[in-house]
Amino acid sequence: MSDLARTDDLFFTRAGMDRSRVERIVGDALHGADDGELYLEYTVSESLIFDDGHLRSANFDQTQGFGLRAVSGEASGYAHSSELSHGAIERAAKTVRAVRAGASGTVAAAPPGTNTSLYTDDNPLDSVPFEVKVKLLSDIDDYARGLDKRVRQVSVSLLGSWQAIQILRAGGERAADIRPLVRLNVSIVAAEGERMETGSYGVGGRSPYDEWITPESWRSQADEALRQALVNLGSVPAPAGEMSVVLGPGWPGILLHEAIGHGLEGDFNRKKTSAFSGLMGERVAAPGVTVIDDGTIADRRGSLTIDDEGTPSSRTVLIEDGILRGYIQDRMNARLMGAEATGNGRRESYAHAPMPRMTNTYMLSGDKKREEIIASVDKGLYAVNFGGGQVDITSGKFVFSASEAYLIEGGKIGAAVRGATLIGNGPDVLTKVSMIGDDMEFDPGVGTCGKDGQSVPVGVGQPTLLIDQLTVGGTET
């Protein structure tokens, strides 16, 4: 059964709505508008948390609803409801009609269709019985506690969701997508004397649970979480000051995502509030730096067969060999900027209007070996994993905390350090990349991005990078 047929069953047959009537309501609501759509959503999700030797919580949630949007120039009218009925959609239509007065009279063409499917449409929540999930979490807890006598606490979480969407446009065009998403996370607290440190590791993607709950998979997760905790147990205070910084492959791409990726989103550049505004075609990064946003990678957490406006996802080159080549676009900002939508119109749920958001954002590999990059640094920092961070889009300034980092002394990795923060400016950092490794990796599938109060799943990635002279905030000077 196709995604359209399955979603027709969810939104029309089961909800008792007539599709032809809904299409007439949408057509009337959007008549004369520049753009708009009816977004229908049905989502089921679950989360199980096993903490301190016990199943602490087991939650199941089911939500459904719609969002109706009309776009006129830079203005948009948006109404949403958790009630799927003709009456609710008609009431929403009265609200969004208010913005049509300023419309150009030229209706934006519907997105192109696609026959591509980037992930299964199976519901992961149904793939494994509840009692098996609970035993899995208990087994992980037992295994982790038996790894080392210094383990004091173990927390394991399993999260899954199944989201079905359908998008209807004024011209009668329709698109649908069914999106599974799972994540398994292990966190371990280790202690030695009075000192306690934490390590954690998670995996996931748009697939059933099966791939992630094999003993080989979850044991390696627990091993990695413990390794991080023990590394931090032996860490020393981080130095502070200007120094060379080597970023490890994979998850450190979160710095690229936050400090550079957000600044390349279309809305910030249309409003000229990004540090990258007006720089298309100009050099914004060192030679060799190529940054991609790609929502078409099969089964990845940030991937989308179609975005939340119905546009097929794409592979968008943002920076090519240091030159700014593109922005991340939804339909409205692309139209206003005279550009093509890139399949990056995303929303957290039916209760939110879409905006340009990243999918899987990463830097391509270079030609240097990691060992060669490390050996080139006389004194610096090697940052392998990151915790939280923040960035100012307008200035590009960022602050990120490293959850796992090491000193580099005489071209060799030295002691682990704690309390290291990286402080800099996104566009400036790109110009200071002097060596790019040949080892690009993606994160293991745990990224979530926040913007304007909305959270969506994303992916990040990069090779090992050497950044010359970045400010490191620490506890020693």
VOPAGU-2260 file (C-alpha; in pm, 1 decimal, decimal comma):
REM VOPAGU-2260
SITE   aa  ch    i         X         Y         Z
SITE  MET   A    0       0,0       0,0       0,0
SITE  SER   A    1     137,0     342,0     -94,4
SITE  ASP   A    2     197,4     618,0     160,4
SITE  LEU   A    3     -90,9     815,4       7,4
SITE  ALA   A    4    -328,0     521,6      44,0
SITE  ARG   A    5    -220,4     456,1     404,3
SITE  THR   A    6    -258,7     820,2     500,2
SITE  ASP   A    7    -594,7     843,7     321,1
SITE  ASP   A    8    -711,5     567,6     553,9
SITE  LEU   A    9    -581,8     753,9     860,8
SITE  PHE   A   10    -704,0    1103,7     777,2
SITE  PHE   A   11   -1022,2    1041,6     582,1
SITE  THR   A   12   -1163,7     692,3     626,1
SITE  ARG   A   13   -1098,5     664,0    1001,1
SITE  ALA   A   14   -1159,4    1032,0    1073,0
SITE  GLY   A   15   -1487,6    1026,4     884,1
SITE  MET   A   16   -1389,3    1308,1     648,5
SITE  ASP   A   17   -1465,5    1329,0     278,6
SITE  ARG   A   18   -1148,3    1405,5      86,5
SITE  SER   A   19   -1321,6    1592,6    -192,9
SITE  ARG   A   20   -1491,4    1820,0      58,8
SITE  VAL   A   21   -1162,3    1887,1     238,2
SITE  GLU   A   22    -995,3    1970,7     -92,6
SITE  ARG   A   23   -1273,2    2219,5    -171,4
SITE  ILE   A   24   -1228,3    2386,9     169,4
SITE  VAL   A   25    -853,2    2413,1     114,3
SITE  GLY   A   26    -897,0    2544,2    -239,0
SITE  ASP   A   27   -1133,8    2815,9    -120,5
SITE  ALA   A   28    -913,3    2911,0     176,7
SITE  LEU   A   29    -603,1    2948,1     -41,5
SITE  HIS   A   30    -770,8    3104,5    -346,2
SITE  GLY   A   31    -570,0    3414,8    -436,3
SITE  ALA   A   32    -287,9    3337,5    -192,7
SITE  ASP   A   33      72,3    3311,2    -309,2
SITE  ASP   A   34     117,6    2971,5    -148,0
SITE  GLY   A   35      -4,9    2747,1     130,1
SITE  GLU   A   36    -109,0    2395,6     222,5
SITE  LEU   A   37    -307,2    2174,7     455,3
SITE  TYR   A   38     -73,4    1960,6     664,1
SITE  LEU   A   39    -226,1    1647,7     821,4
SITE  GLU   A   40     -34,7    1451,2    1084,7
SITE  TYR   A   41     -76,5    1135,3    1290,5
SITE  THR   A   42     202,0    1034,3    1530,0
SITE  VAL   A   43     244,5     756,8    1784,6
SITE  SER   A   44     548,3     753,3    2011,0
SITE  GLU   A   45     686,2     572,4    2312,5
SITE  SER   A   46     968,0     617,3    2560,0
SITE  LEU   A   47    1101,2     369,4    2813,8
SITE  ILE   A   48    1355,1     475,2    3076,2
SITE  PHE   A   49    1540,7     221,4    3290,9
SITE  ASP   A   50    1725,6     395,2    3571,7
SITE  ASP   A   51    1905,0     277,3    3886,1
SITE  GLY   A   52    1807,2     -85,9    3827,2
SITE  HIS   A   53    1435,6     -24,1    3770,3
SITE  LEU   A   54    1196,9      66,8    3491,5
SITE  ARG   A   55    1130,0     426,6    3592,9
SITE  SER   A   56     886,1     523,9    3321,4
SITE  ALA   A   57     704,8     381,5    3021,8
SITE  ASN   A   58     509,9     636,5    2819,2
SITE  PHE   A   59     294,4     601,8    2509,1
SITE  ASP   A   60     151,2     898,5    2321,2
SITE  GLN   A   61     -80,3     934,0    2024,9
SITE  THR   A   62    -139,9    1270,0    1857,7
SITE  GLN   A   63    -318,4    1384,0    1545,9
SITE  GLY   A   64    -415,7    1713,0    1394,9
SITE  PHE   A   65    -380,6    1953,7    1107,0
SITE  GLY   A   66    -222,6    2287,5    1026,1
SITE  LEU   A   67    -362,0    2512,5     751,4
SITE  ARG   A   68    -140,2    2788,5     611,0
SITE  ALA   A   69    -193,1    3067,2     359,7
SITE  VAL   A   70     106,6    3271,1     243,4
SITE  SER   A   71      90,1    3623,1     100,9
SITE  GLY   A   72     423,7    3789,7      29,1
SITE  GLU   A   73     616,6    3780,7     356,7
SITE  ALA   A   74     302,2    3727,2     563,8
SITE  SER   A   75     148,1    3395,4     652,4
SITE  GLY   A   76    -173,4    3298,8     826,6
SITE  TYR   A   77    -163,8    2975,0    1021,5
SITE  ALA   A   78    -432,2    2785,7    1210,1
SITE  HIS   A   79    -413,6    2440,1    1362,5
SITE  SER   A   80    -622,0    2197,8    1563,2
SITE  SER   A   81    -604,5    1849,5    1710,9
SITE  GLU   A   82    -958,0    1789,7    1581,0
SITE  LEU   A   83    -977,1    1623,5    1240,9
SITE  SER   A   84   -1317,4    1728,9    1107,1
SITE  HIS   A   85   -1472,7    1931,7     828,5
SITE  GLY   A   86   -1588,1    2190,4    1081,0
SITE  ALA   A   87   -1243,9    2238,1    1234,4
SITE  ILE   A   88   -1081,6    2283,1     893,0
SITE  GLU   A   89   -1353,3    2527,8     785,9
SITE  ARG   A   90   -1294,7    2736,4    1100,4
SITE  ALA   A   91    -920,7    2735,8    1027,2
SITE  ALA   A   92    -992,8    2844,3     669,9
SITE  LYS   A   93   -1174,4    3157,0     794,5
SITE  THR   A   94    -864,6    3251,2     993,9
SITE  VAL   A   95    -602,6    3209,6     720,4
SITE  ARG   A   96    -807,8    3394,2     456,0
SITE  ALA   A   97    -717,0    3718,8     631,7
SITE  VAL   A   98    -368,7    3731,9     474,3
SITE  ARG   A   99    -480,3    3693,3     112,6
SITE  ALA   A  100    -532,9    4066,6      51,9
SITE  GLY   A  101    -162,7    4133,7      -4,6
SITE  ALA   A  102    -104,6    3839,1    -235,3
SITE  SER   A  103      66,6    3889,2    -570,7
SITE  GLY   A  104    -195,7    3690,9    -756,0
SITE  THR   A  105      65,8    3444,7    -881,2
SITE  VAL   A  106      22,5    3110,6    -711,6
SITE  ALA   A  107     347,0    2922,4    -650,5
SITE  ALA   A  108     375,6    2597,4    -842,0
SITE  ALA   A  109     336,3    2277,9    -643,4
SITE  PRO   A  110     652,4    2084,6    -550,6
SITE  PRO   A  111     761,7    1812,9    -793,2
SITE  GLY   A  112     662,5    1457,6    -705,7
SITE  THR   A  113     901,2    1180,0    -613,2
SITE  ASN   A  114     897,1     802,3    -622,4
SITE  THR   A  115    1194,0     783,1    -387,2
SITE  SER   A  116    1152,5     624,1     -44,6
SITE  LEU   A  117    1444,9     676,5     192,7
SITE  TYR   A  118    1324,3     457,5     478,8
SITE  THR   A  119    1078,4     185,8     567,8
SITE  ASP   A  120     716,2     271,0     647,3
SITE  ASP   A  121     696,1      -1,8     913,4
SITE  ASN   A  122     597,8     108,2    1262,3
SITE  PRO   A  123     892,3      39,8    1498,4
SITE  LEU   A  124     663,4      39,5    1801,1
SITE  ASP   A  125     498,8    -278,7    1671,2
SITE  SER   A  126     821,2    -458,1    1579,6
SITE  VAL   A  127     925,2    -563,4    1931,4
SITE  PRO   A  128     691,5    -674,3    2214,6
SITE  PHE   A  129     683,1    -451,4    2523,5
SITE  GLU   A  130     821,8    -720,5    2754,2
SITE  VAL   A  131    1117,6    -771,4    2518,8
SITE  LYS   A  132    1193,4    -399,5    2531,3
SITE  VAL   A  133    1190,1    -401,3    2911,5
SITE  LYS   A  134    1418,2    -706,0    2924,2
SITE  LEU   A  135    1654,0    -537,5    2676,7
SITE  LEU   A  136    1692,1    -236,1    2904,5
SITE  SER   A  137    1742,3    -462,1    3206,5
SITE  ASP   A  138    2008,2    -663,8    3022,2
SITE  ILE   A  139    2194,1    -346,0    2927,0
SITE  ASP   A  140    2181,2    -229,1    3288,5
SITE  ASP   A  141    2319,2    -562,5    3414,1
SITE  TYR   A  142    2594,2    -566,6    3152,5
SITE  ALA   A  143    2702,6    -208,5    3220,5
SITE  ARG   A  144    2714,1    -258,7    3596,6
SITE  GLY   A  145    2931,9    -565,4    3551,0
SITE  LEU   A  146    3189,2    -387,7    3336,6
SITE  ASP   A  147    3376,2    -208,4    3614,1
SITE  LYS   A  148    3352,7    -181,0    3991,5
SITE  ARG   A  149    3360,2     198,0    3958,6
SITE  VAL   A  150    3018,5     204,4    3789,1
SITE  ARG   A  151    2773,1     372,3    4025,5
SITE  GLN   A  152    2469,2     440,4    3814,6
SITE  VAL   A  153    2331,8     331,9    3478,0
SITE  SER   A  154    2048,4     491,8    3283,2
SITE  VAL   A  155    1913,6     341,5    2961,0
SITE  SER   A  156    1643,1     490,2    2740,3
SITE  LEU   A  157    1459,3     358,9    2435,9
SITE  LEU   A  158    1254,0     596,7    2223,3
SITE  GLY   A  159    1052,5     531,8    1911,8
SITE  SER   A  160     796,9     710,0    1696,7
SITE  TRP   A  161     594,1     658,9    1380,1
SITE  GLN   A  162     471,9     970,4    1201,0
SITE  ALA   A  163     235,1     976,7     903,6
SITE  ILE   A  164     176,2    1302,7     716,4
SITE  GLN   A  165     -22,2    1413,1     413,7
SITE  ILE   A  166      -4,0    1754,1     244,0
SITE  LEU   A  167    -288,0    1893,9      31,4
SITE  ARG   A  168    -251,8    2200,6    -189,8
SITE  ALA   A  169    -509,3    2431,4    -347,1
SITE  GLY   A  170    -463,2    2277,8    -691,2
SITE  GLY   A  171    -549,1    1930,3    -565,0
SITE  GLU   A  172    -186,5    1810,0    -554,7
SITE  ARG   A  173    -108,8    1575,7    -267,0
SITE  ALA   A  174     203,2    1426,8    -111,4
SITE  ALA   A  175     248,6    1185,4     177,8
SITE  ASP   A  176     527,1    1043,6     388,6
SITE  ILE   A  177     554,3     786,1     666,6
SITE  ARG   A  178     851,0     834,0     899,4
SITE  PRO   A  179     983,6     592,2    1160,0
SITE  LEU   A  180    1241,0     712,9    1413,7
SITE  VAL   A  181    1418,4     527,5    1694,7
SITE  ARG   A  182    1693,6     597,4    1946,5
SITE  LEU   A  183    1870,8     393,8    2214,3
SITE  ASN   A  184    2088,0     573,9    2470,0
SITE  VAL   A  185    2313,9     448,2    2749,9
SITE  SER   A  186    2450,1     674,9    3024,4
SITE  ILE   A  187    2694,5     562,2    3294,7
SITE  VAL   A  188    2816,3     737,8    3608,1
SITE  ALA   A  189    3153,1     615,8    3735,4
SITE  ALA   A  190    3309,9     712,6    4066,8
SITE  GLU   A  191    3652,4     697,8    4226,1
SITE  GLY   A  192    3680,7     833,0    4577,0
SITE  GLU   A  193    3459,0    1138,2    4597,9
SITE  ARG   A  194    3482,8    1216,9    4228,3
SITE  MET   A  195    3205,6    1117,4    3988,1
SITE  GLU   A  196    3195,5    1154,6    3609,1
SITE  THR   A  197    2944,3    1066,1    3338,0
SITE  GLY   A  198    2977,4     909,1    2995,4
SITE  SER   A  199    2697,6     848,6    2746,0
SITE  TYR   A  200    2645,7     713,0    2398,1
SITE  GLY   A  201    2338,1     685,6    2177,9
SITE  VAL   A  202    2245,8     546,8    1837,2
SITE  GLY   A  203    1942,1     566,0    1614,8
SITE  GLY   A  204    1786,6     639,2    1279,5
SITE  ARG   A  205    1477,6     601,1    1063,5
SITE  SER   A  206    1446,0     225,3    1093,6
SITE  PRO   A  207    1289,5     -45,8    1312,1
SITE  TYR   A  208    1440,8    -126,3    1650,4
SITE  ASP   A  209    1600,4    -448,1    1522,3
SITE  GLU   A  210    1919,4    -285,8    1395,9
SITE  TRP   A  211    1997,5    -126,0    1730,9
SITE  ILE   A  212    1896,3    -386,9    1988,8
SITE  THR   A  213    2130,7    -670,3    1894,8
SITE  PRO   A  214    2373,1    -763,4    2176,8
SITE  GLU   A  215    2667,8    -659,0    1959,0
SITE  SER   A  216    2519,0    -312,4    1915,4
SITE  TRP   A  217    2409,2    -229,5    2269,3
SITE  ARG   A  218    2719,2    -381,4    2430,5
SITE  SER   A  219    2938,9    -153,2    2222,4
SITE  GLN   A  220    2723,3     139,9    2336,0
SITE  ALA   A  221    2768,7      50,8    2702,2
SITE  ASP   A  222    3142,5      -0,3    2647,5
SITE  GLU   A  223    3171,9     343,8    2489,9
SITE  ALA   A  224    2969,4     515,2    2762,5
SITE  LEU   A  225    3194,5     360,0    3028,7
SITE  ARG   A  226    3508,8     455,1    2835,5
SITE  GLN   A  227    3401,3     818,6    2832,0
SITE  ALA   A  228    3318,3     816,4    3203,0
SITE  LEU   A  229    3657,4     664,1    3294,4
SITE  VAL   A  230    3842,1     906,8    3068,0
SITE  ASN   A  231    3673,4    1196,1    3246,6
SITE  LEU   A  232    3755,7    1042,4    3585,2
SITE  GLY   A  233    4122,8    1080,1    3500,3
SITE  SER   A  234    4095,6    1427,3    3348,7
SITE  VAL   A  235    4281,6    1737,5    3462,6
SITE  PRO   A  236    4166,3    2102,1    3448,6
SITE  ALA   A  237    4159,2    2241,7    3095,4
SITE  PRO   A  238    4398,9    2519,5    2997,7
SITE  ALA   A  239    4270,0    2853,6    2876,2
SITE  GLY   A  240    4387,2    3084,6    2601,1
SITE  GLU   A  241    4444,1    3098,0    2225,8
SITE  MET   A  242    4565,4    2768,6    2080,9
SITE  SER   A  243    4535,6    2526,0    1792,5
SITE  VAL   A  244    4231,3    2301,0    1819,4
SITE  VAL   A  245    4181,1    1964,7    1650,8
SITE  LEU   A  246    3819,6    1854,1    1619,4
SITE  GLY   A  247    3756,5    1481,1    1595,6
SITE  PRO   A  248    3535,5    1324,8    1326,0
SITE  GLY   A  249    3161,7    1267,3    1358,6
SITE  TRP   A  250    2974,3    1427,2    1646,7
SITE  PRO   A  251    3198,6    1739,8    1666,9
SITE  GLY   A  252    3014,1    1835,9    1347,8
SITE  ILE   A  253    2755,8    1977,1    1588,7
SITE  LEU   A  254    2979,4    2284,8    1604,0
SITE  LEU   A  255    2957,9    2310,1    1223,2
SITE  HIS   A  256    2579,5    2269,8    1244,9
SITE  GLU   A  257    2531,0    2540,4    1506,1
SITE  ALA   A  258    2801,5    2793,0    1425,7
SITE  ILE   A  259    2775,9    2778,8    1045,8
SITE  GLY   A  260    2468,1    2581,9     939,1
SITE  HIS   A  261    2207,6    2805,9    1102,2
SITE  GLY   A  262    2369,3    3109,2     942,5
SITE  LEU   A  263    2306,9    2951,8     600,4
SITE  GLU   A  264    1931,2    2909,0     648,6
SITE  GLY   A  265    1722,7    3110,5     403,1
SITE  ASP   A  266    1511,9    3313,2     645,8
SITE  PHE   A  267    1812,9    3468,8     818,2
SITE  ASN   A  268    1971,2    3556,1     485,2
SITE  ARG   A  269    1653,8    3695,4     330,7
SITE  LYS   A  270    1619,5    3925,5     631,1
SITE  LYS   A  271    1995,7    3997,2     615,5
SITE  THR   A  272    2042,8    3903,3     980,1
SITE  SER   A  273    2303,6    3632,2     917,1
SITE  ALA   A  274    2678,9    3679,2     923,0
SITE  PHE   A  275    2671,3    3515,8     574,7
SITE  SER   A  276    2414,4    3755,8     421,7
SITE  GLY   A  277    2510,4    3897,4      83,3
SITE  LEU   A  278    2818,1    3676,6      45,7
SITE  MET   A  279    2694,0    3435,9    -223,7
SITE  GLY   A  280    2979,8    3347,7    -457,8
SITE  GLU   A  281    3242,8    3486,4    -224,1
SITE  ARG   A  282    3507,9    3305,6     -22,6
SITE  VAL   A  283    3381,4    3238,8     329,1
SITE  ALA   A  284    3607,1    2947,7     424,9
SITE  ALA   A  285    3954,3    2811,3     370,7
SITE  PRO   A  286    4028,0    2621,2      48,0
SITE  GLY   A  287    3922,0    2258,2      77,3
SITE  VAL   A  288    3621,5    2330,9     298,8
SITE  THR   A  289    3305,8    2189,7     138,8
SITE  VAL   A  290    2984,9    2182,3     343,5
SITE  ILE   A  291    2675,2    1987,5     238,9
SITE  ASP   A  292    2318,8    1960,9     366,9
SITE  ASP   A  293    2176,3    1629,8     246,9
SITE  GLY   A  294    1833,2    1499,0     339,2
SITE  THR   A  295    1850,5    1210,5      90,6
SITE  ILE   A  296    2074,0     967,7     283,5
SITE  ALA   A  297    1883,4     644,4     345,0
SITE  ASP   A  298    1774,0     571,3     702,1
SITE  ARG   A  299    1959,7     866,8     855,4
SITE  ARG   A  300    1796,9    1049,5    1146,3
SITE  GLY   A  301    1787,9    1382,9     965,2
SITE  SER   A  302    1668,5    1248,2     630,2
SITE  LEU   A  303    1327,1    1314,6     474,0
SITE  THR   A  304    1170,5    1165,1     162,7
SITE  ILE   A  305     974,1    1489,5     137,0
SITE  ASP   A  306     989,5    1790,2     367,3
SITE  ASP   A  307     690,1    1926,8     558,4
SITE  GLU   A  308     577,5    2132,8     258,6
SITE  GLY   A  309     586,8    1836,0      19,7
SITE  THR   A  310     915,4    1923,9    -152,6
SITE  PRO   A  311    1142,6    1623,6    -214,8
SITE  SER   A  312    1456,1    1637,3      -2,9
SITE  SER   A  313    1783,0    1718,1    -178,8
SITE  ARG   A  314    2160,3    1733,6    -152,6
SITE  THR   A  315    2246,6    2102,4    -127,6
SITE  VAL   A  316    2603,8    2228,0    -160,3
SITE  LEU   A  317    2632,0    2519,8      80,4
SITE  ILE   A  318    3006,5    2588,9      64,7
SITE  GLU   A  319    3227,6    2448,6    -213,6
SITE  ASP   A  320    3604,5    2462,8    -173,7
SITE  GLY   A  321    3558,8    2762,1      53,6
SITE  ILE   A  322    3312,9    2951,9    -172,5
SITE  LEU   A  323    2952,6    3016,3     -60,1
SITE  ARG   A  324    2727,3    2840,1    -311,4
SITE  GLY   A  325    2383,4    2799,2    -156,5
SITE  TYR   A  326    2137,6    2848,7     126,1
SITE  ILE   A  327    1898,7    2610,9     299,8
SITE  GLN   A  328    1551,4    2698,9     169,0
SITE  ASP   A  329    1185,5    2640,2     238,7
SITE  ARG   A  330     925,0    2746,8     -19,2
SITE  MET   A  331     842,5    3096,3     110,9
SITE  ASN   A  332    1198,3    3220,1     156,7
SITE  ALA   A  333    1310,1    3062,5    -170,6
SITE  ARG   A  334    1029,8    3237,4    -359,6
SITE  LEU   A  335    1106,3    3574,2    -200,9
SITE  MET   A  336    1477,6    3536,0    -276,4
SITE  GLY   A  337    1426,0    3416,3    -634,0
SITE  ALA   A  338    1578,6    3076,7    -551,8
SITE  GLU   A  339    1472,7    2713,2    -561,4
SITE  ALA   A  340    1328,2    2538,6    -256,4
SITE  THR   A  341    1579,0    2277,7    -136,1
SITE  GLY   A  342    1343,4    2048,2      56,3
SITE  ASN   A  343    1427,9    2200,4     394,7
SITE  GLY   A  344    1084,7    2330,1     498,9
SITE  ARG   A  345    1040,8    2158,8     834,6
SITE  ARG   A  346     809,7    2180,4    1134,2
SITE  GLU   A  347     802,7    2009,2    1473,0
SITE  SER   A  348     436,1    1911,5    1439,3
SITE  TYR   A  349     102,7    2013,5    1288,9
SITE  ALA   A  350      87,6    2289,8    1553,0
SITE  HIS   A  351     384,7    2469,6    1396,3
SITE  ALA   A  352     438,2    2651,9    1067,7
SITE  PRO   A  353     732,1    2533,8     854,7
SITE  MET   A  354    1063,6    2718,6     834,0
SITE  PRO   A  355    1402,5    2646,3     672,0
SITE  ARG   A  356    1584,5    2386,0     880,0
SITE  MET   A  357    1888,0    2161,3     831,9
SITE  THR   A  358    1864,8    1784,9     768,1
SITE  ASN   A  359    2205,2    1607,6     767,1
SITE  THR   A  360    2477,1    1874,7     757,1
SITE  TYR   A  361    2839,9    1776,0     713,8
SITE  MET   A  362    3181,7    1867,0     578,1
SITE  LEU   A  363    3346,6    1652,2     313,7
SITE  SER   A  364    3678,0    1475,4     375,9
SITE  GLY   A  365    4016,6    1612,4     280,3
SITE  ASP   A  366    4340,1    1421,1     222,8
SITE  LYS   A  367    4517,1    1427,0     561,3
SITE  LYS   A  368    4554,5    1139,7     807,2
SITE  ARG   A  369    4439,5    1199,4    1163,1
SITE  GLU   A  370    4784,3    1109,0    1291,9
SITE  GLU   A  371    4940,5    1362,4    1056,1
SITE  ILE   A  372    4708,4    1636,9    1182,3
SITE  ILE   A  373    4779,3    1559,5    1549,3
SITE  ALA   A  374    5153,6    1542,1    1484,4
SITE  SER   A  375    5151,5    1892,1    1331,5
SITE  VAL   A  376    5034,1    2053,3    1658,4
SITE  ASP   A  377    5302,0    2143,9    1913,2
SITE  LYS   A  378    5056,9    2258,1    2180,2
SITE  GLY   A  379    4680,0    2254,3    2156,6
SITE  LEU   A  380    4351,3    2081,1    2230,0
SITE  TYR   A  381    4194,8    1769,8    2076,5
SITE  ALA   A  382    3813,3    1784,8    2116,7
SITE  VAL   A  383    3636,7    1455,8    2051,8
SITE  ASN   A  384    3285,7    1502,6    2192,4
SITE  PHE   A  385    3068,5    1802,2    2267,7
SITE  GLY   A  386    2790,6    1881,7    2510,8
SITE  GLY   A  387    2579,6    2195,1    2492,0
SITE  GLY   A  388    2647,6    2515,4    2303,8
SITE  GLN   A  389    2493,4    2836,4    2179,8
SITE  VAL   A  390    2538,7    3068,9    1883,5
SITE  ASP   A  391    2432,8    3420,3    1785,5
SITE  ILE   A  392    2320,8    3401,3    1421,5
SITE  THR   A  393    2373,5    3769,8    1348,5
SITE  SER   A  394    2732,2    3789,6    1472,3
SITE  GLY   A  395    2822,8    3423,0    1430,1
SITE  LYS   A  396    2972,1    3409,1    1780,4
SITE  PHE   A  397    2951,1    3071,8    1954,8
SITE  VAL   A  398    3039,6    2898,4    2280,7
SITE  PHE   A  399    3057,5    2516,5    2302,0
SITE  SER   A  400    3151,9    2289,8    2590,0
SITE  ALA   A  401    3366,2    1983,7    2518,1
SITE  SER   A  402    3251,1    1670,5    2702,1
SITE  GLU   A  403    3566,7    1480,7    2599,7
SITE  ALA   A  404    3893,4    1655,4    2515,6
SITE  TYR   A  405    4268,7    1602,3    2545,0
SITE  LEU   A  406    4581,4    1810,6    2551,4
SITE  ILE   A  407    4813,6    1789,7    2251,3
SITE  GLU   A  408    5178,1    1828,9    2343,9
SITE  GLY   A  409    5467,9    1784,5    2105,8
SITE  GLY   A  410    5244,5    1635,5    1837,3
SITE  LYS   A  411    5105,8    1367,1    2068,9
SITE  ILE   A  412    4775,5    1324,7    2249,1
SITE  GLY   A  413    4824,8    1382,8    2620,5
SITE  ALA   A  414    4607,7    1399,9    2928,4
SITE  ALA   A  415    4229,8    1424,0    2917,7
SITE  VAL   A  416    4097,7    1761,8    3031,3
SITE  ARG   A  417    3770,3    1875,0    3185,5
SITE  GLY   A  418    3588,2    2206,3    3166,6
SITE  ALA   A  419    3707,7    2303,4    2817,5
SITE  THR   A  420    3492,2    2541,8    2614,4
SITE  LEU   A  421    3548,4    2659,4    2258,7
SITE  ILE   A  422    3477,2    3026,4    2194,1
SITE  GLY   A  423    3479,4    3182,6    1850,9
SITE  ASN   A  424    3301,0    3313,9    1546,4
SITE  GLY   A  425    3154,5    3073,1    1289,7
SITE  PRO   A  426    3260,9    3249,0     968,1
SITE  ASP   A  427    3601,8    3327,2    1117,9
SITE  VAL   A  428    3657,3    2964,4    1222,0
SITE  LEU   A  429    3597,1    2843,5     866,2
SITE  THR   A  430    3884,6    3059,1     742,8
SITE  LYS   A  431    4119,3    2908,1    1002,6
SITE  VAL   A  432    4076,9    2544,2     894,0
SITE  SER   A  433    4428,3    2449,1     787,6
SITE  MET   A  434    4413,0    2067,4     764,3
SITE  ILE   A  435    4119,2    1841,0     675,1
SITE  GLY   A  436    4123,5    1469,7     750,5
SITE  ASP   A  437    4024,7    1185,8     518,5
SITE  ASP   A  438    3799,2    1028,4     782,5
SITE  MET   A  439    3457,2    1194,3     755,0
SITE  GLU   A  440    3202,7    1031,4     984,4
SITE  PHE   A  441    2840,3    1098,4    1071,3
SITE  ASP   A  442    2716,5    1118,0    1425,4
SITE  PRO   A  443    2558,3     791,2    1550,2
SITE  GLY   A  444    2203,7     918,3    1503,6
SITE  VAL   A  445    2107,8    1122,7    1808,7
SITE  GLY   A  446    2096,9    1487,6    1697,1
SITE  THR   A  447    1807,4    1721,9    1772,3
SITE  CYS   A  448    1801,4    2084,5    1656,7
SITE  GLY   A  449    1610,5    2367,8    1819,1
SITE  LYS   A  450    1502,4    2686,5    1644,1
SITE  ASP   A  451    1230,9    2935,7    1739,8
SITE  GLY   A  452    1087,9    2690,2    1990,8
SITE  GLN   A  453    1068,0    2398,1    1746,5
SITE  SER   A  454    1275,3    2079,4    1771,1
SITE  VAL   A  455    1344,0    1845,0    1478,4
SITE  PRO   A  456    1576,2    1543,4    1433,4
SITE  VAL   A  457    1898,3    1616,3    1244,4
SITE  GLY   A  458    2232,1    1460,9    1156,8
SITE  VAL   A  459    2582,4    1606,8    1162,3
SITE  GLY   A  460    2922,1    1494,0    1041,7
SITE  GLN   A  461    3275,2    1596,8     958,6
SITE  PRO   A  462    3630,9    1466,1     924,8
SITE  THR   A  463    3911,8    1544,9    1167,4
SITE  LEU   A  464    3989,3    1918,8    1138,6
SITE  LEU   A  465    4273,5    2142,8    1248,5
SITE  ILE   A  466    4167,3    2496,5    1338,9
SITE  ASP   A  467    4448,2    2744,7    1392,3
SITE  GLN   A  468    4417,6    2973,0    1692,6
SITE  LEU   A  469    4081,1    2926,9    1855,8
SITE  THR   A  470    3997,4    3059,1    2200,6
SITE  VAL   A  471    3971,7    2786,4    2463,0
SITE  GLY   A  472    3803,5    2868,2    2790,6
SITE  GLY   A  473    3918,7    2647,7    3077,9
SITE  THR   A  474    4011,2    2648,6    3443,6
SITE  GLU   A  475    4385,1    2704,1    3408,1
SITE  THR   A  476    4575,5    2992,7    3252,1
